[in-house]
Amino acid sequence: MSFDLVLFGGTGDLAWRKLLPALFQAWRHGSIPQDARIIGVARDSLSNDDYRALIASRLDVVESDKRPSAEEFTRFASLLYYLRMDLTATPDYERLAHMLRERDAQTVVLYLATAPNLFTTACQQLGAVGLNTPRTRVVLEKPLGHDLASNRDINAAVRRVFDEWQIFRIDHYLGKPSVQNLLALRFGNALFEPLWRRETIGSVEITIAEQLGVAKRGAFYESTGALRDMVQNHALQLLCAIAMEPPINAHADAIRDEKLKVLRSLVPWSPITLARDVVRGQYTAGTLGGEQVPGYRQEAGVAPDSRTETFVALRAEIANWRWAGVPFYIRTGKRMAAHEAHIAVNFRPAPHPIYRTPLGMSNRLVIHLQPRDGLALHLFSAGSDKRGARAADVQSLAPVQLDLDFDTRFGKERVGAYERLLLDVIAGRLNLFVRADEQEAAWRWIEPIMQSWQESDEGPRPYPAGSWGPSAASALVARDGNTWMEEC
Ligand code: BG6
């Protein structure tokens, strides 16, 4: 199937860090036909060759086994084109329309990897020059707005031009193989379903910890912060994958209907829970991996008295029959002690213990999202039955783990998140994309947090780079008698 993919923001960070490397991988795996066109669009005056050379010079960010050889890049680069455009100027859209009509590919993907304040104008203009044909799909990168109202405005503007089935809202976490595995674990295996409920599960922890700081994105991050950047989208999508009911089939709307129900069942915030169940932090200078790193306020583009949070921990509850009363803890931050994302499903202790088990520990299923992709089931066993253990009246059990490492089992060569999502857009599969009503429900839920922070005199709590965030985050789970996973 022939396609043209137009990459608005074609010289931006996302394009050369994620999108073009992913398209290259897809091409290398034979998933992109040699007659496809990838058209980078930006404001700079570049020829096709300049653009190809620019991309080639940036590909050293790609892991070495995924980097193209010179010969491979030359062949891949023959798919790359460049068009200079000012996204506010109508004649530039006419030039784009002309370029796309040169050959009328079966599918046209318009990927808006630009600042979100351009989405509305870009969609209006694309519609005005007739680029909203049934062959067109539009891809929107997050953040889609900065609050519920702006999110609605963008979605309304996009839907005036495109139908919902043409709109692909990206949350790249949904493309990660580990998230696919989580859905397969829940809905492809009957084993866990009877246990997947409040009677057996005591709490759920979702942690997305990064060691990176804000790097060169200080100015963007200042107006975003961890709540909008990570919680509103990635963390809540993970929560949905854990908490949703089994969908009636694997079609996009069946899955999205169930996720929406979870988002709508999140217990709304009250002044009490806002003060008690949400912690925000901001990293200060510290040591990470043996290196001294600056604090957030010293990063380029960041105000010296910034109140932007680089860390959030919160306790959510879902008001439905399956989950009522079960705390869902979400924690995400930059410059944390480890690069580590996982979901820990903590089971309740045995109802009538006849053995002694290590204090505070119970069965736990850990879904490792990154850097490794795997599953671990934490159990107790009689262990090696050493002399002495039997001497006591009550036998002590030792913690053991059943460990499944998907990287070893299936190889590192699996399709990466952006590669998977881009191929899905080209094929018109919407399963792994977010519907407008899901996004709105997520914004509606976090908005009171944003408001309470704005009204508060207190700023985020400082935490040193290389730590696990402010101590208040430990206190948040300790109140329920719980601990974060690395604290066990
Ligand atoms: C992006 C955020 O959506 O996700 C970044 O804007 C963050 O701030 C990134 O670093 C994390 O993605 P991943 O795949 O590296 O965990």
Boltz pocket constraint, residues with backbone or C-beta under 6 A from the ligand:
constraints:
  - pocket:
      binder: B
      contacts: [[A, 210], [A, 229]]
      max_distance: 6.0
